[in-house]
Amino acid sequence: MLIPFKIIYFRQKVNRIGFNTILTSLEGKSFTGPADKGFLSKFNKFYKASTFFLVRVFKDPNPCIIRSLILYGLCTRYNIKASLLTGVSKKEGVLTGHSWLEIDGNPINENKAYISNFTIIYEI
């Protein structure tokens, strides 16, 4: 999987049909595989690479949505049971959003204190 091409693909898809439509299309799919150490190592490499390309190359100030879609796709490719979560938070009158993945109920590469501030509005 070439990450820059996946980034372009999902950015165009989000712009064309919208994030909610993409999430709806992903619903109902069940994956049962456990995440072993080998998969988590690969996941971490994809996380770092996608973050690098999104922030440094594509200059995306909010890489979490596209990164979450790419990583959810990686999990489905390996039949790993993962949850893609989207949440919102209001701080000092400013509404912010965030997307992240959880495997076995644990947020992956996310600060638990940070994501605890978000009210989950969508989970797959």
Secondary structure, DSSP 8 states (H G I E B T S, - for coil): --HHHHHHHHHHHHHHH-HHHHHHHHTT----B---HHHHHHHHHHHHHHHHIIIIIS--S-THHHHHHHHHHHHHHTTB-EEEEEEEEEETTEEEEEEEEEETTEESSS-HHHHTTSEEEEE-
